[in-house]
Amino acid sequence: MTASLLYSLAGAMLCGIGLFGLLWLSHLLRKLLAFNIMGSGVFLVMVGLPQHQGGPDPVPQALVLTGIVVAIAATALAVVLIRRYYHLSGMTSLEGERASREGGPE
Amino acid sequence: MTLWLMAGLLFTPLAWAVLTLLMNFAWGRLVTWGGIVVQVLVSLGLWLIVSRDGGFYYGLGGWQAPLGIELRVDGLAVTFVLLTAVVASACGLHAGVYIDPDKPWHRYFWPLFWFLWAGLNAVWLGGDLFNLYVGLELISLSAVGLVALGGKAGALRASIRYLLAALLGSLAYLLGVALIYGQFGTLSIAGVVFRLEEHAVPAGSGLALALMVTGLALKTALFPLHRWLPPAHGIAKSPVSALLSALVVKASFYIAARLWLELGEPLGSLAAAQLVGLLGSAAVVWGSWLACRQLELKQVVAYSSVAQIGYLFLLFPLTYSVSESVSLQAQQGVTLQVISHALAKAAMFLAAGNLILATGSARVDALTGVSRFLPFSLFSFGLAGVSLMSLPPSGGFAAKWLLLQASLGSGQWWWLLVLLAGGLLSAAYVFRIYRASFLESLETDEFYHPPRSLEVIPMVLALMAIGLGLVSAEVLSVMALPFEEEGSP
């Protein structure tokens, strides 16, 4: 097994874990973390898969930097929205049950 | 000349976004009027240049493909740039009057509006897969911000749902991009096509295309991935809903269509094409059916968007392994559908906003008696509905006529049933609104009268949607212009 394949498979696994979390968990912050894990998986595939004359390829590294900036912007926006939503409704999930109140300010 | 036009087109929205960030709502509106004039002139100028000289590749800032950002300026792209200029200007002007300037957070409308415009232009002109991703994210993030501008818990819930769906879609697309780059070593669509012509198709590259198209379908709200759209479009302020329905969902579809037209033949399969067409048909029927059953006016219009988006995906089966002329008909039909739906749906949402403003309630049954009071807005709503029902001579009719011919030409007669059923169902939900507004109640009606300028804007858009059917040949001729291939990697 080559190194690039190892990276890609690990990235694919991270994607799978993130996707599972994004679809399955109901707490919004957990969903957001799952999104970040999935993003890391995608970046790992992006950096690991391409090979340039037997060594790592510089172009995807630059792309992943941009990708990270985009992911941080998205995460920041999501955190702000979730926080505001929690303050207004007292809920931490979209399902509309007030039961999932753990881990937040009263 | 081209240099200044390109600079104006890409630089103005970003500059205006930063400028308006520093101002209150009233000043932002004033500055935005200036920006709208610049954008409309620049878009028109670029359209005229391309319709005279044909399309070209443009390296931004003089940097060519692998290092710089390469833009593909062709007939289709400039047509959509111009469409964006028309619809976004209308929504911007409407929003300036419609949105309440006294709520302090409303001043963020202008920066978000301009960032959205910048992202749209970047997507129409983008030539490589990664910059398309950045453009898409710019669009999604500003669109989510615009939905959240409502400020209430319901608006936030809708915007979070929208954000999660959009992010998941983007990641699926980006994973596909990573696989494409890993296999072909290039990000430009033209470069991938070039490599596919030279070498055999590598195993598994169909997966990359499938991932990208699935992600984009989620962002375009193709059935059954449409669940996020109606709450977001229904709860946003009316000018925002108009922007989202008319332009934002079209951006992700535009990328999916581009990918399919360039890479679908080597990487796709007949089963995949038929499956996407089937989902599109299901969207047409299911979306229209749900639109008939909604209690709130804007939810009706939002579900109608789900249905109208379904038609667009008929592009996939109608261009896969069919003759050149049938494929061209399907492409032209889908292009006209994009344009006519953008104009009609923007008109419909803006008119619906006026009706809600007048009655003070979002419900369909609150429209009782509004036909006597607000006939102008109701008439714009109806004209837009005529285009959605695809009656002649509207743009919607021309679009569906071309799609109908393409289905017959390729022997896929089953899409005919979808086109017919969709037309009938859309007539049903438009007439339902009309029926509610012509009923009379015994109580005295109390309506607020929206300013005249709010009523004129949807009327202009609706008339354009109707008139599109008369000038469709001219619009389509710009698409078919020759394209200079030099500069492509």
Contacts between the chains, C-beta under 8 A, distances in Angstrom:
chain1	res1	chain2	res2	distance
A	8	B	182	7.4
A	15	B	171	7.7
A	15	B	175	6.4
A	18	B	171	7.9
A	19	B	168	7.8
A	22	B	164	7.0
A	22	B	168	6.0
A	28	B	160	6.6
A	31	B	164	6.1
A	35	B	164	7.3
A	35	B	167	5.5
A	35	B	168	7.3
A	35	B	171	7.4
A	38	B	168	7.9
A	38	B	171	5.4
A	39	B	171	6.1
A	41	B	175	8.0
A	42	B	171	5.5
A	42	B	174	5.1
A	42	B	175	4.9
A	42	B	178	6.1
A	45	B	175	6.4
A	45	B	178	4.6
A	45	B	179	7.1
A	45	B	182	7.4
A	46	B	174	7.5
A	46	B	177	7.7
A	46	B	178	3.9
A	46	B	181	7.0
A	46	B	182	8.0
A	49	B	178	6.3
A	49	B	179	7.1
A	49	B	181	7.5
A	49	B	182	3.2
A	50	B	181	5.5
A	50	B	182	4.8
A	50	B	185	6.4
A	52	B	185	7.9
A	57	B	185	7.7
A	59	B	66	6.9
A	59	B	181	7.8
A	59	B	187	7.8
A	60	B	178	7.5
A	60	B	181	6.2
A	63	B	130	5.3
A	63	B	187	7.9
A	66	B	130	7.5
A	66	B	134	6.5
A	67	B	133	7.9
A	67	B	174	6.8
A	70	B	133	7.9
A	70	B	134	6.6
A	70	B	137	4.9
A	73	B	137	7.8
A	73	B	141	6.3
A	74	B	137	7.0
A	74	B	141	6.2
A	74	B	163	7.4
A	74	B	167	5.7
A	77	B	141	5.8
A	77	B	144	6.6
A	77	B	145	7.0
A	77	B	163	6.9
A	78	B	160	7.2
A	78	B	163	5.7
A	78	B	164	7.8
A	78	B	167	7.8
A	81	B	144	7.5
A	81	B	148	5.9
A	81	B	156	5.8
A	81	B	159	6.0
A	81	B	160	5.3
A	81	B	163	6.7
A	82	B	160	6.4
A	84	B	148	7.9
A	84	B	156	5.8
A	85	B	153	6.4
A	85	B	156	4.1
A	85	B	157	6.4
A	85	B	160	6.2
A	88	B	152	7.1
A	88	B	153	4.2
A	88	B	156	6.5
A	89	B	153	4.1
A	89	B	156	7.7
A	89	B	157	7.4
A	94	B	157	5.9
A	94	B	160	6.5
A	94	B	161	5.9
